[in-house]
Structures are given as C-alpha cells and as structure tokens.
Amino acid sequence: MSIQIADERAGEFPVIVLRGRLDSTTSSLLDARLGEDASASAATIIDMTGLDYVSSAGLRVLLKAAKQAKARSARLLLCTLHPNVQEVFDISGFSAIFSIYPDRAAAAAAA
C-alpha cells in the first residue's frame, strides 16, 4: 500500500491529510511535501485520520519537519491518530515530543 497526501485548510492553517502507510518506501514523498511547506503560516496541521501504519522512517520525517517548524517559530500539530499509530508514538516517546490532538478542530484551536 502507498501513501496519499492531500492538502486542505482549517481556517487560516494548512492541513496535510495522510492516508495509507508512512514507511521507508513512502516517507520521502511526505518529506518532499513538508519541505514545500516552509510558508509563513504559524502552524501546520497533519491530519492522520487514514494513516494506519508509521515506521521509524516516517517518524524521522515528522521529527525533521517539527525541527524545521520550530526553527522558523512555527508549530507542527498532529491530529486524529489511528490507535496503531498512537501506540507507535507512545512506545517511541514521540507522544511527548509532538502536540497531538483528538481531531482537526482541536488542533486548529490550539494553533
């Protein structure tokens, strides 16, 4: 299975919607997409509603994007994590690194 990346908006903030698998094969696609998002937006929301798997390669891409956002005084907010993905974040300690919200509205309100 591959990954689908869609662009949407939540008010003034860009939302990147992920579906499928974020692994060593597909993480470069997300990395390239996040590299395009070096915009002036104060926050970017990544909606993981349809993302059912994330590997260490996917985690590295997200961590890189969070560091880049922080360097430009912006925020990267994650929302709607599938239980399998949430478990990977919890076990790896990434839940403590990222701002994770139950849904897109909560992420937008926090942004």
C-alpha positions in Angstrom: 0.0 0.0 0.0 1.2 3.5 -0.7 0.5 6.9 0.9 -1.9 9.5 -0.2 -1.2 13.1 0.7 -3.9 15.8 0.4 -3.8 19.5 1.1 -6.7 21.1 2.9 -7.2 24.1 5.3 -8.5 24.6 8.8 -9.3 28.3 8.9 -6.0 30.1 8.3 -3.8 27.0 8.8 -2.7 24.5 6.1 -3.7 20.9 6.8 -1.8 17.9 5.3 -4.1 14.8 5.3 -2.3 11.4 5.3 -3.9 8.1 4.3 -2.2 4.7 3.9 1.3 3.8 5.2 4.2 6.0 6.2 7.2 3.8 5.8 10.7 3.7 4.2 9.1 3.5 0.8 6.7 6.4 1.2 8.4 8.7 3.7 10.3 10.5 1.0 7.0 11.7 -0.5 6.0 13.3 2.8 9.4 14.7 3.3 9.3 16.4 -0.1 5.7 17.7 0.6 6.7 19.1 4.1 9.7 20.7 2.5 7.4 22.7 0.3 5.5 23.9 3.4 8.2 26.4 4.6 5.5 29.0 4.4 4.7 31.9 6.6 2.0 30.0 8.4 2.3 30.0 12.2 1.2 26.3 12.2 0.7 23.3 10.0 -1.7 20.5 11.0 -1.1 17.0 9.9 -4.3 15.0 10.0 -3.6 11.3 10.3 -7.2 10.1 10.1 -6.4 7.5 7.4 -2.8 6.7 8.3 -2.8 3.1 9.6 0.9 2.5 9.9 4.1 4.5 10.6 7.6 3.2 10.7 10.8 4.7 12.1 11.5 6.2 8.7 8.1 8.0 8.9 8.9 9.1 12.5 12.2 10.6 11.3 10.4 12.7 8.6 7.9 14.0 11.1 10.7 14.8 13.6 12.7 16.7 10.9 9.6 18.7 10.0 9.0 19.6 13.6 12.5 20.8 14.0 12.2 22.9 10.8 9.0 24.4 12.0 10.5 25.2 15.4 13.5 26.9 13.7 11.1 29.3 11.9 9.0 29.8 15.1 6.1 27.8 13.8 4.3 24.7 15.1 3.6 21.3 13.7 0.4 19.8 15.2 -0.7 16.2 14.7 -4.3 15.1 15.0 -6.6 12.1 14.7 -4.0 9.3 15.1 -5.2 5.8 14.4 -4.8 3.6 17.5 -1.9 1.6 15.9 -0.1 4.9 15.0 -0.8 6.3 18.5 0.8 3.2 20.0 4.0 3.7 17.9 4.1 7.3 19.1 3.7 6.2 22.7 6.2 3.4 22.7 8.8 5.6 20.9 8.4 8.5 23.2 7.2 10.7 20.3 3.9 11.5 22.1 5.9 13.7 24.4 7.7 15.5 21.5 4.6 16.3 19.4 1.5 18.2 20.1 -1.2 15.6 19.4 -4.9 16.4 19.3 -8.0 14.2 19.0 -9.4 16.0 15.9 -8.7 18.7 13.4 -10.9 21.3 15.2 -8.9 20.9 18.5 -5.6 21.2 16.6 -6.8 24.4 14.8 -8.0 25.8 18.1 -4.6 25.1 19.7 -2.7 26.6 16.8 
